[in-house]
Amino acid sequence: MATNTSTKSPARGPGKNASSNRPTGRKLIASNRKARHDYTILDVFEAGIALTGTEVKSCRAGKASLVDGYATITDDEVWLRNVHINEYAEGTWTNHAPRRSRKLLLHREQIERLTAKLRESGTALVPLSLYFLDGKVKVELALGRGKKVYDKRQDLAKRDADREIARYAGRAAKGRTD
């Protein structure tokens, strides 16, 4: 009777690093679709967030909302405000406040550049999405300029016209001329 005396370690699954059990890649937690409607996006930044343990667990469950969220710069630090992360269901007295201000982790040069751009009138820092990147929670921040009502109407009309053109092009490619 032969026995297996191999000293090989078991094979690791795809997407796993040999030294850690964290999943790799990007997993979306929440997105702010209304931000692209209300703002003209000028520049996009990625920042880390300082979270507590129960906030991370709640994010893993997908219990976050970026609606009405914004970022401010106070004392050379960037803060994410009014973003709602539900309390963790299994949490005890260590649970967090759902709408607390959260510190964003950016390099000093990025903060200085943002401060200079925010001095322009009509610009704001808005969160576009919240996601996991290689096991860490990140936020995609946009420097945006608020749109006027007529700008929003023009964007909707342009999108509808593009959709109509694509539909007619698809019909023409199929040989239909209805």
N, C-alpha and C positions, 0 to 999 in steps of 0.2 A: 504494500500500500504506500503510495507516494504522497508526501505532504508538501504543501507550498511553503517554501522557505524564503520567498522573495522579500527583500527589504525595501521595495519601492513604497513610496507614500501613495495614498489613494489619489486618484485624479481629481483635480478641482474642476468645478463647473465653469461654464463660459461666463465672462463678465465679472469674475472674482479675481482679486489680486491674491497672490500666494501668501503675502504677509498680513492681510486683513480680510475680514469677512464683509466689508462694506460693498454694496453694489456700486457699479460704475455706471456712468451715463447721466442723463438728465431726465428727471421725473417731475412733471408739472403739478403744483399744488393748487394754485389759483391764478387767474389772469384777470386783468382789468380791461375789458373790451371797450368800455365807454371812454377810456382815456384817449384812445386814438380818434374817437369821434369828437371829443371836446377840445383836443389840443393838436397843434401842428408839432410833430416831433422833430426837434432840432438835433439832439444828440442822445445816445444811449450809453449807460454805464451799468456795470455789474458790481454789486456790493455784497459782502457777507453781513449777517445779522447776529447780534449778541442776544441769544435766546436762553430761556431756562429749560430744564429738562421736560417739564410738562408741556411747554409750548412746542417743542420738537415732536413729542409724541402725538400731540393734537394735529400737527402738520402732517405727520405720517398717515393719519386717518383722513386727511384732506379737509379738515375743519377750519378753513381760513377764508377771509374775504378781504379784497383790496378796495372795495367800493368806498368812496369818500376818503381814501388814504392819500397822504401827501408827505413830503419830506421837507425839513427845515435845517438850516445851519445855525447852531447856537454855540458860541465860544469855541469856534474852530472844530466842532464835532457835528456830524450829520445824524439827525434823528428821524426815524420813521414814525409818523403820528397817525392816529385814528384808523389803524389797520386792525381788523377784528380777527383774533385767533381764539376759538372757543376754549372754554376750560376743559381740561382733560377729564373724561368721565371717571377714570379710575383714580384720579388725584385726591389727595386729602388736604390737610392744612397747607401743603406746599404748593397748591395750585396758584396760578397766575391770574392777574386781572386781564380780562379779554381785550381791552382797548388801551393798554398801557403804551407809553412811548418806548421805542426800541432803538438802541444805538446801531448805526450802520458802520461797517468796517471798510474804510477807504484809505488809500495812501494820501499823505499830506499834499502832494502835488495835485492829485485829483480834487481834493477839497478846495484848494486855492483856485484852481481853474473853474470849479463850479461856483464859488463865491463871486468871482469876477463876472461870470455869465449871468448870474442871478441879479446882479446890479442893474441889468437892462430891464426896462419896464415891460411888464406883461409876460415874464417868464416864470415858470414854476417847476418844481421837481415832483414828478408823479410816478408812482410805482406801476409798472406794466405787468409784471408777472412775479410770482413767488414759486421757487422750484428747488428740488434737491439736485445738487451737482456733486457726484462722487461722495454721497453721504452727508454733505453739508448743505444747510439751507442758504440760498442766495436769493437776492431780489434784483430784478432788472429795473433800473431807474431811468426815466427819460427826462431830459430837459425840454420842456414844451412851452409853446406860446399859445395862449387861449384863442380859440376861434370865435369869430363873430357868427351870428345866426345865418347871415347870407353865405358865409364860407361853408357852413355845414350843409346848406341847401345845394350849393354848387357841387360839393363832394358827392352828395347823394345822387344828383342828376347825372354827374359824370359816371358814377358806378353803374347806374341804371342803363345809361347809353352804352357803356362797354359790355354789359351783360347782353343787351339786345343785339349788338354787333356780333358777339361771339355765338349767340343762338342762330342768327341768320347765316353766319359762316359755316356753322355745323350742318345746317340744313342744305346749304349749297354743296358742301362736300359729299353729302349723301345723295345729291341729285334731286332733291325735293325743292320745288318752287312754290310753296303754298302761299 
